[in-house]
Amino acid sequence: MIKVYGIKNCDSVKKALSFFKKHNIQYDLFDFKTEELPCQKITSWLQKVDINKLFNARSTTYRNLKLKEMNLNDEQKAEWLCRENLLIKRPVIEFADEVIVGYNEQEYITKFNI
């Protein structure tokens, strides 16, 4: 089964969930607002995707924490992802030992053989 990580009220997550419903693809949603994501999960994602793809430097959380001024390196970004799950670009999709970050309909069509 596909695992979707994000928050319910995020537009990109809504689009991804709508895509899966439309194509009758079952999924399980992990909501960052109600569940705490273990750091080991983030570490495993970072073995499959680039830190700059996973780390959302355009988020409200990023701006509120004033992280731009800190000029973070990749290791520090990973530490912040573990501390503050809302810095993770959404959605993160896990399936068949792959990790997809963000919503891209064309990529989904290709990856899910639609």
Buried (B, 14 or more C-beta within 10 A) or exposed (E): EBBBBBBEEBEBBBBBBEBBEEEEBEBEBBBBEEEEBEBEBBEEBBEEBEBEBBBBEEBEBBEEBEBEEEEBEEEBBBBBBBEBBBBBBBBBBBBEEEBBBBBBEEEBEEBBEE
